[in-house]
Amino acid sequence: MTSVKEQAAISRLLSFLQEWDNAGKGLRTQILTKFIETNEGKTGPELELEFSQGASLFLIRLTTWLRIIYMTGLDLEKILRSIGIFLSAVSSNRYLIEFLEIGGVLTLLEILGLEKIKEEDKKESIKLLQIIANTGRKYKELICESYGVRAIAEFLAKSKSEETQEEVQVLLDTLVHGNPKYQNQVYKGLIALLPCGCPKAQQLALQTLRTAQSIIGATHPSIVDCVLKVLDTMHLEVQYEAIELIKDLIHYDVRLPLLKGLVALLIPPVKETSRLQAKIFTDPSLLQISTQLPVFLKQAAAAKTIGILARNDLKLAEELLHMRVVHSLMTAMGNTDHSNSQRLASLTLEFFVQMFPLVEEHVRKSMGEELYQLFLNNAELLYTKIDSIQADILAANKVNVTKALHLCEGTTTTSCFSFFMGPGDMNEVEYIAHFERLPSEPKE
């Protein structure tokens, strides 16, 4: 037989559940507000004590109500926070199982895709998915099996709140760790995010990709094109993350196509630039942003990236010489339509000239003594001092050090290295750090 105390507790529970069952939306909101205030942070046993060993009865009601009203777009924050109290409670695994058994994961994922639902409510849904994913591998797999990666990635691309987007990043990072069965799915989902038009989403996807790349250890062929396309961004924080990812990727099997792709960006296709410039003439409103054409933004970013990579790895710098990087950099220096391309290409060329005497010889001969001296005096501000004829000389250069490099192939590695390398008396670490800090736009 139950004691008087136990009977009183059961009576209070039944009375509470009856009040919930008979309450309208307004009263239920008040009940949830009080529940959150008094129970947040409690453990599973403490919740059971609060509900006289019947906490699951209230959780079932919460989940049922959630499934009934979530498609209406009504305020869901309090009900999701209340469910979160159960799912996050210590020693409460059975609450989680009960929630999942009635389709809790699918409901949370569907909430992310509904336009009627507020951003704040969707953020709470993300937090619940974080709790589920952090519980263990099989729960991460359940989210992925429910087409969760796609739903989460699409929400990240569409979200308007940076705070919410950062919560999504935490969830994606969790899904890529300790989830060998579906880690590639998360990796591909992050790559698919890169072309989206949201800078914050691109930044977070690039950050998480670096982690995913180190875990997976292999690359997807599409990552090269997707990362290179991101370089047309006007947002420095996105460009920075893209360059950091590129610095990682050159140690994988995509090294060659990645380097070739960067060099190719230094000389935009004539057809593409002509098409974009034609639009400027037909639409005067575009004239003001002509210096920010995507192909020119990529050109400038490629010049900067090549400089950073070459300074970090002299062997890589020599590989770039075989790809006619000197010719391409000089061509970019002659692009009077975009001064930032000229500036960054000039700074990168300066490094190659300083480190490879052969490059210095060819560049001096191609530029002519007057232009070359201007270049030596201040590479960063060269673009402000050259005239149209000198710009044409740079743009039309025919520099090709590849033949001279081939002559070295028959010699020993040591002699070849000393033949091409300059004195190397600079503080290289400091030089690299300075180059990475360079602003996106030229100094006035």
N, C-alpha and C positions, 0 to 999 in steps of 0.2 A: 504494500500500500504506500501511496505517496504521502509525504508529510504535508502539514498545513502550509508550510513555507513554499514547498514545491508546487502545490495546488494554486497558491496565490500568483506565483511566477507564470505558470501556464495560463492562468486567467488573464494576466496582463498581456501576454503574448497574443492570445486569441482576440482580446479587445483591440490591440494595436493593428493586427491583420484585418480585422473587421472594419476598423476606421479607414484603413488604406483602401479596402475593396469598395467602400461606399463613397469615397472622396472624389471630388471633381479635380480638374487640373490645378486650380488655385490652391486647394488644401493639400494636394499631393506635393506641390512645390514647397509648401511650408514644412511638411513632414520631412522631405529630403534635406531641406536646409538645416533643420534641427539634427537629423541623422548625421550629416557631414560634420557639423560642429562638435558633436559629442563622441564620434567614433573614429575620426581620422587618425591613422597611425596605430590602431589597435591590432593585436595579434588575433589569429584564428580562435584560440581558446577564450580570449576576452570577448570576442563577438558572440561566441556561443553562450557565454555567461550572461551577456546583455540580453540575448533573445531566448533564454531558458532552453538552450540546446536546439532551438528551432530557427537559427539564422538562415538556413537554406530555404526555408519557406518564404522569407522576405526576398532573398536573392532571386528566386524563381519569379516572384511577382514583378521585380524590377526588370528582369530580362524579358518577360512577356510583354510588359508595357512598352519597353524599348522597341520590340519588334512590331508592335501595333502602330506606334506613332512616328517612327523615325522617317518614314517617307513623306510625312506631312510637312516637314520643315519646322515643326514646333521646337521650342527651346529644349535642347537635349543635354546641355552642359551638366546640370545637377544630377540627372539620372546616370550619366556616364561616370561622373565623379563618385557617385554612390557605389556603382558596380566596381569601380576601381578600388574602393576601400576593401571590398571582399577579395578581389584578385591579388592585391598587393600585401595582404595581411600575412604575417609570418605563420607558418604551419597551417596553411589554408589551401593545400593543393586540391582538396575535394571541391572547393568553391570553383576553382578554375575548370575542373573537369565537368562540373554541372553546367557551367556557362558554355563550354565548348560543345557539349552534347546536344544543346538545342540551337546550334548554328550561330554561336556568338561571333566567331571569326568572320563568317560571311556577312553578317549584319554590319560589323565594324568596317569592313572593306567597301560595302555598298554605300555606306554613309559618305565615304571619301569622294564618291563620284556623283553625288546628288547636288544639283545647283541650288536648290531651295535652302539647303542647310547652311547655317552660319559657319564662318571660318573658325570661330572659337570652339564650336561643337566638334568640328572635324579634328581640331588639335587634340581634344580630349579623346577622340577615337584613336588617334595615333599613339597617345600615351598608353591606352589600354593594350594596343598591339605591341608596344614596347615591353610591357609587363609580361605578356604572353610569350614573346620571343625570348626574353631573358630567363624564362623558366627552364628551358632545355632544348636540346637538338630536335626532338620529335615535334615540339611546338613550332619551332622555326620551319620545319618541313611542312607542317599543316598550313601555315600561312602561305608558303610558296605553292603548295598544291592547290590552294584556293585562288590561284591567279593573283596572289597578293602583290608580287613584285611589280606587275604592270599597273595595278590600281594605285599603289604607293608612289611609283615613279610619275605617273600621270598627274597625281595630286601635287607632287612637288613642283612640277612644271607650271601648274595653273595657280598655285597658291599666291596670294598677295601679301602675306605676312612673313617677314623674315624670321620672326620668332618661331612660327609654325614650321617653316622650311627647315630650320635647324633641328627641330624635333624629328622631322622626317629623316634627315641625314643620320641622326642617332639610330633610328630604326633600321635603315638600310645597312649601316655599319654593323649593327648587331646581326643582321641576317647573313652577312658575308663571313662572319666569324663562326667557327664550329658548326658549319653547315655544308659538309663536303658534297652532299647529294645535289644541292641547289645553288652552290656558290657561283657556278658559271652562269646560271640564270640571272642572278643579281648583277654579276659583272656585265652581262650583255644589256641588262636594263639600264645600267649607269651609262654605258656607251650611247644607248639610244636617246638618253637625255641631253647629250651635248648639243645637238642642233636646235634645241628649243629656244624660244626668244626671250627667256627670263634669265638675266645675268646672275642673280643669286642662285638659281637652280643650277646653272652651269658651273658656278664656282664650287658649290657643295658637291656636285657630281664629280668634278675633277679631283677634289680632295679625297673623296671616298674611293675613287678609282685607283688612286695611288696605293691605298691600303689593300684593295681587292687584288691589284696586280701582284703585290708582294706575296699574298696568300696563295693565289692560283699558280703563279710561276710561269704561265704561258700566255701568249697574246692572241687576241681575236683579230683577223685581217682587217676588219673595218675600223679599228681604233686609229690607224694612221690618218686616214682621210678625215675622220670626225674631229680629231685633235687639231689637225692643221686648219680645218675650217673655222674652229673657234678663234683662231688668231685674228680674225677680222673684227674682233670686239673693240669697242671704244672704252671698255671698263678695265682699268688697270688690275683690279683684283682678280678678274677672270683671266687676263693675260698671264699674270704671275703664276696662277695655279696650272695653266696650260703648259707653261715653260717648265715648271717643276715636274710635271708628269712626263714631258718629253725627255728631261734629264734622266728619269728612271727608265724610260722605254728604250733608250739607245743601248742598254745592256741586255736587250732581248733580241729575238730573231727579226724584229722589224727595223733594226738599226739602219740597214741600207735604204729601204724605201722611205724611211723617215728623213734621213739626211738628203736624199735626192729630192724629196718633196719640199723641204725647206729651201734648197737652192733654187728649185723651179719657181717658188713664190717670189723670188727676187726680180724676176722678169715676167710680169703679168702678160697673158695672151693678148695680142693686139685686138683680136675680135671682141674680147670681153671689155677692154678699156674703151674701145670705140663705141660699143653699144651703150655703156654707161655715160660716156661723154655726150652722145647724141641725145640722151634723155635730158641732160642739163640744158641743151640748146632749145629743146621743145618745151621745157618746164622751167621758167626763170626762177621759181622758188627753190630749185635744187642747186642753183649756182653758189649759194652761200656755203653749202656743205660739200662742194666739189673736192676739197682737200681731204675729205673723210670717206672717199669711195672705199668700199670693202676691199677691193684688190690692193689698194694702196696701204690700207691699214695692215693687211696681211704681209705686204712687202716690208713695211717698217718692222713689224713684229718678227718676221723671219730673219732680218738683218740682226736684230738684237739677240735673238735666240742662237743664231750661228756664232755670234761673238762670245756668248756665255759658254756654249758647248766647247768651242775651240780653246778658250782659256782654261777650262777645266781638264782638258785631255788633248795633249799635243799630238798623240797618234791619230786621234779623230780629226784634228786640224789638217794633218797631212792627207787623210782620206778625202776631206773636202776639196783639197787642191786638185785631186784627180777628177773631181766633178765640176771643174771650171768655176769654182766659187769666186775667184778673183774677178773674172770677167763679169759675172753676174752682180757682184757688189759694185763694181764701177758703173755698170748700167743703171743700177738703182740710184747711185750718186748723181746721175744725170737727169733724174726725174724731177723737173722743176714744178710739177703739179703737186708734189707732196714733200715739203721740206723735212718732215720727220724721217722719211725714207732716206733722204740724202744724208741727214745727220748720223743716223744709226749705222747706215752702210759705210760711211766714212770712218766711223770709230772702229768698226769691225775690220775694215781693210787695214787700218793703221796697225792693228795687232799682227796681221799676216805679214805686213811689210817689215815690222820690227823683228819678227821671229824667223823669217825665211829670206835670206839674202837674194835668192833666185826671184822671189816675188818682187822684192824691191827693185831689182834690175828691170824686170818687165814693166812694172807700173811706171817707173821713171821714164822709160822709153816711150810708153804709150801716152802719158800725160804731157810730156814736154817739160822742160826745166822750170818755166815760170809757174805753171799750174802745180807741178810737183812740190815746189818750194812753199806755195800757199798751203798745200796739203800737210807738209811737214810742220809748218809753223803752228797750225791749229786745225786739226782734223775735224773737231766737233763743230766749228763755225765756218768751215770751208764753204758751205752752201750759201752763206751770206756774202761771200767775196767773189764768187765766180760770175762771169757774164754768160750770155746765151751761147756764144761760140764755145767756151770752155765746157759748158753743160752738154753741148752736142758732142764734143770730143769724148766725154765720159760715156754718154749714152751709146755711142757708136763704136766703142772700143773693140778691138779684136784680140785682146790679151788671151794667150793660151800657154800656160806653163806645163801642160800635160806632157808634151813631147820631151821637154827637158827632164821631167820627172821619170819618164820611161828610160832615159839614158842611165839613170841611177840604179835601175833594177838589177843590173848585173853585178853591182858592187856589194860589199858586206853591209849589214845593217848599221853597224857602228859608223862606218865612213859615210854612208848615205845620210845618216842622222846629222852628223857634224857638218855635212855639206849644206844642208838646208837650214839648219838652226842658226839663229843669231846668238849673241852673247848671253842672253837669258839673265841679265843682271837686275831685272825688275822684281819688286816684291809682288809675286804673282797672286798670292791670296788676297792682298789688299786691292790689286787691280781688278780681280774678278768681282769682289764685293762692290767696288765702285761702279762697275758696269751694270750689275744687277740693280743698283739703286737709281739708275738713270731714269729721269721722268719720261713720260710718253711723248710730251710735246716739246718742241725746241725752245731754248731760252730766248727771251726778247733781247 
